[in-house]
Every structure is written in structure tokens, then in C-alpha cells.
């Protein structure tokens, strides 16, 4: 969880599963992430060996991000998490919020 945990890492990896992207493309794909946070998450993913940062010697410099073999190996996990997320949304929509039930209300009071 230390490597892929957090709000943004799996989202970034999911976008890169589709192929190589530049910073601006990632930023547009996730409009609610700040540039500072995106930079930070990309650096951490690179340090953990999940993505490759390629800098092209151009003016202005072009930087592209792609998955390493280790990053690409997360595809089945990402697919399962996405499927679970869809199931969970359907389940919550059908059942109501967990806090809408007596069990959920008691659990939140006990917490």
C-alpha cells in the first residue's frame, strides 16, 4: 500500500495503462489534482520503479511518462479495483448510504 496507496497513484497508473502521456495530458485527465500534487505523485511512482520519465532534448523540453514492466503488471489489479468500484456504487445506490441504516448509524456513534 505504501507504493500505490493514496488518492492519486492508482488513478495516474490507470491513465498510463492506456499508453504514454505527457504532464499536461495527465493533468487534463485528472482536473481536480493540483500540478504540485501530480508532480509529487509522479516522482514517487518513478522512485518506486512503476513509471519511466523520458526527457527529450528539445526546446522546450518534452517529458513523457510511461509504465515500466512493474507498473504494467498492475493491470489486473487495476481492472479488479475498477470492477469492484462499479459494484460498490451499484450496491450503495440500491442499499443507500451505510450511515442511512441502523447498523451504520450505530457504528458511526461507536467510532
Backbone as CSV, one residue per row, in Angstrom:
resi,resn,N_x,N_y,N_z,CA_x,CA_y,CA_z,C_x,C_y,C_z
1,UNK,0.823,-1.200,0.000,0.000,0.000,0.000,0.863,1.259,0.000
2,UNK,2.072,1.147,0.541,2.961,2.313,0.558,3.306,2.758,-0.857
3,UNK,3.414,1.808,-1.777,3.811,2.130,-3.149,2.652,2.669,-3.967
4,UNK,1.459,2.096,-3.838,0.338,2.504,-4.695,-0.819,3.112,-3.929
5,UNK,-0.671,3.292,-2.621,-1.750,3.844,-1.808,-1.941,5.332,-2.052
6,UNK,-2.995,5.838,-1.506,-3.294,7.256,-1.650,-4.371,7.496,-2.681
7,UNK,-4.767,8.729,-2.764,-5.881,9.108,-3.630,-5.535,9.090,-5.112
8,UNK,-4.290,9.412,-5.477,-3.985,9.692,-6.871,-3.183,8.632,-7.601
9,UNK,-2.410,7.824,-6.912,-1.476,6.925,-7.606,-2.164,5.935,-8.531
10,UNK,-3.217,5.288,-8.052,-3.899,4.327,-8.932,-4.560,5.035,-10.100
11,UNK,-5.060,6.240,-9.889,-5.662,6.996,-10.994,-4.608,7.309,-12.052
12,UNK,-3.431,7.721,-11.620,-2.336,8.006,-12.557,-1.954,6.742,-13.299
13,UNK,-1.786,5.651,-12.562,-1.420,4.379,-13.197,-2.492,3.939,-14.192
14,UNK,-3.758,4.104,-13.831,-4.850,3.737,-14.751,-4.755,4.502,-16.062
15,UNK,-4.456,5.784,-15.987,-4.332,6.579,-17.215,-3.130,6.122,-18.036
16,UNK,-2.053,5.783,-17.365,-0.855,5.357,-18.089,-0.977,3.936,-18.637
17,UNK,-1.921,3.160,-18.134,-2.159,1.837,-18.713,-2.606,1.957,-20.171
18,UNK,-3.169,3.106,-20.514,-3.599,3.354,-21.893,-2.458,3.758,-22.818
19,UNK,-1.283,4.036,-22.271,-0.140,4.424,-23.091,0.591,5.627,-22.511
20,UNK,1.643,6.009,-23.175,2.496,7.116,-22.758,1.742,8.438,-22.794
21,UNK,1.944,9.244,-21.743,1.286,10.553,-21.670,2.285,11.610,-21.199
22,UNK,2.007,12.838,-21.574,2.779,13.975,-21.090,2.085,14.557,-19.859
23,UNK,2.795,15.424,-19.147,2.276,16.003,-17.915,0.930,16.693,-18.146
24,UNK,0.849,17.499,-19.181,-0.389,18.225,-19.464,-1.555,17.298,-19.756
25,UNK,-1.291,16.194,-20.431,-2.351,15.230,-20.720,-2.859,14.581,-19.434
26,UNK,-1.929,14.231,-18.547,-2.327,13.665,-17.258,-3.124,14.687,-16.447
27,UNK,-2.664,15.915,-16.467,-3.326,16.977,-15.731,-4.751,17.198,-16.238
28,UNK,-4.932,17.196,-17.536,-6.279,17.367,-18.112,-7.161,16.153,-17.822
29,UNK,-6.563,14.971,-17.755,-7.334,13.760,-17.486,-7.829,13.713,-16.041
30,UNK,-7.124,14.440,-15.158,-7.490,14.473,-13.743,-7.560,15.935,-13.302
31,UNK,-8.613,16.635,-13.676,-8.662,18.083,-13.453,-8.674,18.519,-11.989
32,UNK,-8.974,17.630,-11.059,-9.025,18.047,-9.659,-7.693,17.911,-8.923
33,UNK,-6.685,17.323,-9.553,-5.370,17.222,-8.919,-4.586,18.499,-9.210
34,UNK,-3.879,18.991,-8.204,-3.066,20.194,-8.410,-1.771,19.815,-9.123
35,UNK,-1.181,20.744,-9.866,0.099,20.443,-10.527,1.175,19.993,-9.536
36,UNK,1.202,20.603,-8.377,2.195,20.227,-7.362,2.009,18.779,-6.912
37,UNK,0.761,18.385,-6.652,0.472,17.019,-6.215,0.752,16.018,-7.337
38,UNK,0.415,16.363,-8.573,0.690,15.477,-9.694,2.196,15.259,-9.827
39,UNK,2.967,16.328,-9.741,4.426,16.217,-9.817,4.951,15.319,-8.709
40,UNK,4.453,15.531,-7.524,4.901,14.739,-6.367,4.593,13.253,-6.547
41,UNK,3.371,12.957,-6.984,2.970,11.562,-7.179,3.763,10.905,-8.301
42,UNK,3.995,11.646,-9.387,4.796,11.108,-10.492,6.214,10.802,-10.029
43,UNK,6.805,11.669,-9.240,8.159,11.435,-8.726,8.202,10.204,-7.827
44,UNK,7.195,10.046,-6.983,7.156,8.877,-6.106,6.992,7.582,-6.905
45,UNK,6.117,7.608,-7.907,5.926,6.422,-8.743,7.202,6.088,-9.517
46,UNK,7.912,7.111,-9.956,9.183,6.893,-10.651,10.215,6.307,-9.686
47,UNK,10.311,6.861,-8.486,11.262,6.371,-7.485,10.964,4.924,-7.094
48,UNK,9.685,4.543,-7.119,9.296,3.177,-6.777,9.407,2.218,-7.962
49,UNK,9.831,2.733,-9.116,10.060,1.872,-10.276,8.822,1.495,-11.054
50,UNK,7.727,2.243,-10.881,6.486,1.912,-11.587,6.307,2.695,-12.876
51,UNK,6.975,3.834,-12.982,6.882,4.574,-14.234,8.245,5.102,-14.656
52,UNK,8.328,5.355,-15.926,9.548,5.849,-16.545,9.293,7.263,-17.033
53,UNK,10.201,8.152,-16.682,10.112,9.555,-17.108,11.176,9.757,-18.184
54,UNK,10.739,10.111,-19.385,11.655,10.309,-20.502,11.673,11.779,-20.876
55,UNK,12.869,12.370,-20.833,13.048,13.781,-21.180,13.719,13.846,-22.544
56,UNK,13.107,14.552,-23.471,13.666,14.701,-24.808,14.407,16.030,-24.890
57,UNK,15.619,16.013,-25.466,16.434,17.246,-25.534,15.927,18.198,-26.616
58,UNK,14.828,18.843,-26.323,14.208,19.801,-27.237,14.004,21.107,-26.492
59,UNK,13.715,22.138,-27.234,13.376,23.416,-26.617,11.961,23.775,-27.045
60,UNK,11.013,23.844,-26.130,11.117,23.495,-24.720,11.217,21.981,-24.543
61,UNK,11.754,21.527,-23.410,11.912,20.085,-23.206,10.561,19.371,-23.204
62,UNK,10.545,18.217,-23.802,9.333,17.379,-23.820,9.570,16.237,-22.843
63,UNK,8.627,16.038,-21.931,8.736,14.975,-20.933,7.530,14.056,-21.085
64,UNK,7.812,12.764,-21.168,6.742,11.779,-21.296,6.845,10.763,-20.165
65,UNK,5.685,10.267,-19.762,5.599,9.273,-18.697,4.991,8.002,-19.258
66,UNK,5.608,6.887,-18.932,5.093,5.592,-19.351,5.327,4.590,-18.224
67,UNK,4.640,3.484,-18.281,4.779,2.469,-17.246,5.987,1.587,-17.497
68,UNK,6.635,1.188,-16.437,7.679,0.171,-16.523,6.985,-1.189,-16.538
69,UNK,7.760,-2.235,-16.630,7.186,-3.584,-16.578,6.469,-3.795,-15.242
70,UNK,7.071,-3.302,-14.162,6.444,-3.428,-12.839,5.127,-2.662,-12.790
71,UNK,5.094,-1.477,-13.377,3.862,-0.697,-13.407,2.779,-1.370,-14.228
72,UNK,3.166,-1.896,-15.385,2.204,-2.575,-16.261,1.664,-3.845,-15.615
73,UNK,2.435,-4.442,-14.704,1.984,-5.668,-14.048,0.791,-5.409,-13.120
74,UNK,0.485,-4.139,-12.855,-0.658,-3.795,-12.008,-1.980,-3.789,-12.767
75,UNK,-1.941,-4.026,-14.074,-3.172,-4.002,-14.886,-4.284,-4.887,-14.312
76,UNK,-4.015,-6.168,-13.972,-5.105,-6.990,-13.428,-5.672,-6.432,-12.124
77,UNK,-4.810,-5.915,-11.272,-5.271,-5.318,-10.018,-6.125,-4.085,-10.286
78,UNK,-5.680,-3.244,-11.191,-6.432,-2.035,-11.532,-7.797,-2.397,-12.106
79,UNK,-7.851,-3.420,-12.932,-9.116,-3.874,-13.518,-10.051,-4.382,-12.436
80,UNK,-9.513,-5.178,-11.508,-10.342,-5.694,-10.418,-10.858,-4.572,-9.525
81,UNK,-10.011,-3.610,-9.218,-10.446,-2.487,-8.391,-11.528,-1.665,-9.090
82,UNK,-11.387,-1.484,-10.386,-12.400,-0.750,-11.138,-13.730,-1.502,-11.124
83,UNK,-13.676,-2.823,-11.330,-14.895,-3.628,-11.302,-15.543,-3.577,-9.921
84,UNK,-14.731,-3.651,-8.862,-15.259,-3.569,-7.518,-15.903,-2.204,-7.271
85,UNK,-15.269,-1.158,-7.746,-15.811,0.192,-7.591,-17.180,0.327,-8.233
86,UNK,-17.332,-0.249,-9.434,-18.642,-0.213,-10.093,-19.677,-1.001,-9.273
87,UNK,-19.274,-2.184,-8.773,-20.173,-2.981,-7.951,-20.565,-2.201,-6.707
88,UNK,-19.590,-1.589,-6.046,-19.843,-0.858,-4.807,-20.812,0.296,-5.035
89,UNK,-20.627,1.038,-6.103,-21.546,2.152,-6.393,-22.970,1.656,-6.608
90,UNK,-23.106,0.541,-7.361,-24.444,-0.030,-7.562,-25.034,-0.473,-6.223
91,UNK,-24.222,-1.136,-5.426,-24.667,-1.656,-4.134,-25.112,-0.516,-3.217
92,UNK,-24.331,0.543,-3.118,-24.656,1.682,-2.269,-25.905,2.387,-2.790
93,UNK,-26.020,2.498,-4.110,-27.191,3.151,-4.701,-28.448,2.358,-4.361
94,UNK,-28.362,1.040,-4.431,-29.513,0.190,-4.135,-29.830,0.170,-2.636
95,UNK,-28.799,0.140,-1.803,-28.977,-0.012,-0.359,-29.068,1.307,0.383
96,UNK,-28.602,2.382,-0.215,-28.494,3.651,0.493,-27.136,3.724,1.163
97,UNK,-26.795,4.875,1.659,-25.521,5.077,2.340,-25.439,4.193,3.569
98,UNK,-24.242,3.673,3.917,-24.122,2.850,5.134,-24.619,3.582,6.377
99,UNK,-24.527,4.907,6.429,-24.996,5.651,7.589,-26.517,5.821,7.583
100,UNK,-27.164,5.442,6.465,-28.624,5.518,6.405,-29.275,4.323,7.094
101,UNK,-28.488,3.292,7.384,-29.036,2.092,8.022,-28.827,2.181,9.531
102,UNK,-29.646,1.480,10.306,-29.446,1.491,11.773,-28.063,0.967,12.165
103,UNK,-27.562,-0.051,11.463,-26.237,-0.583,11.771,-25.167,0.457,11.518
104,UNK,-25.274,1.184,10.403,-24.302,2.216,10.073,-24.348,3.365,11.049
105,UNK,-25.542,3.738,11.483,-25.669,4.837,12.439,-25.036,4.436,13.764
106,UNK,-25.254,3.196,14.206,-24.669,2.739,15.470,-23.152,2.672,15.357
107,UNK,-22.666,2.219,14.207,-21.216,2.122,14.010,-20.581,3.503,14.039
108,UNK,-21.233,4.495,13.444,-20.627,5.827,13.427,-20.686,6.469,14.813
109,UNK,-21.671,6.115,15.637,-21.733,6.637,17.004,-20.643,6.007,17.849
110,UNK,-20.393,4.700,17.637,-19.380,3.982,18.404,-17.974,4.420,18.034
111,UNK,-17.789,4.951,16.824,-16.450,5.271,16.342,-15.824,6.430,17.028
